[in-house]
Amino acid sequence: MKSESFVSVVLNTQLTSNELTSKLNQIHELLDANYTDYEILIVSKGPYRDVPRVSSIDQTLKAIPCVRLLQLSGCVHDDIVWAAGLENAIGDFVVLFDHLTDPVEVIHTAVDKCKSGFDVVVGVSNQSIPPVYKFLRETATRILTAIDYHIPKNSTGLRCLSRRAVNAVTDTGRFHHQFYMRIQKTGYPIAELVYEPLCENQVKNSIVYGFRNLVRLMVFNSSRPLRWMSIIGTLGSFSALLFAIYSIVVNMIDGHVVQGWTTTILFMSILFMMQFIMLAFFGEYLSRLLDDRSEQAAYSVVFEKKSAVMVNKDRVNVLSKSTAEEPNLVQTGRDR
């Protein structure tokens, strides 16, 4: 028996290829077999001038029902792309799905887990990772925990949110560099969903990519790193004062200043390193202030295309029962 819950699956892609069409067919077959109402929302970022006016997506919209294409005007951050999909999805449950790495079957599993009482379901990969990257990722996790960002170990981009969790995310300000942080801070119950991605090579486990994300999350979601840099600067200044006193004492007692030349150069190098680290963070925070002061919208939609068939024509908005038979503990839909 099909579930009466409305499920939205959001995809982030810029390319319309045969592989995408094949994946859309698989998603459609899964949703059609398990749910009465559903939609597949494709969010494509710009720039719009590089988007072909006639593409294979038009044929896909004619062949596969319940597909929506949302074309953004500019090349925005992936956080904003996912946020645009979340804001425009109309389902009781919204699944953020990576068509390159996530298996289609995980959609149904994530929705069922969400119905069991967890408003936010986070995907976790069970693939093995290199030891070096594992160590760096654990270190990054400890740092993010210090700024109150708690993410499961080996988490992926897969998310499933109930409607009330979606509303909590979309009603709380700007999305830029804060999307996953806002999801984690909705206050609703969160559960992990362990699964095996399709292709290990497609998983973004680059050390450079991870470091960039770490700095972005730290700077744009908390002011604690700024305090850490202040502490480093204070310690550096105090160390410089002690070394200056030491140099004066040595000069008064021994008089051979040349003997401390190597130590002086080394210490000056350390101080300059601290200063440049602090300046880098200050520059990032200035960028954050400028971004927060901007009056521009996070994104703009150029156009929206839909499938030729979007809803079941035989279904009317009349229900024979006031409550649903299937369990739904997140109070999404009519089972309240």
Secondary structure, DSSP 8 states (H G I E B T S, - for coil): --EEEEEEEEEE-S---HHHHHHHHHHHHHHHHHEEEEEEEEEE---GGGS-SS-THHHHHHHSSSEEEEEESS---HHHHHHHHHHH--SSEEEEE-TTTS-THHHHHHHHHHHTT-SEEEEEE-----HHHHHHHHHHHHHHHHTT----TTEEEEEEEEHHHHHHHHTSS--TTTHHHHHHTS-S-EEEEEE--S-GGGS---HHHHHHHHHHHHHHH-SHHHHHHHHHHHHHHHHHHHHHHHHHHHHHHT--GGGGHHHHHHHHHHHHHHHHHHHHHHHHHHHHHHHHH--S-S--EEEEEE-S--S-TT--S--S-SS-SS--TT--SS--
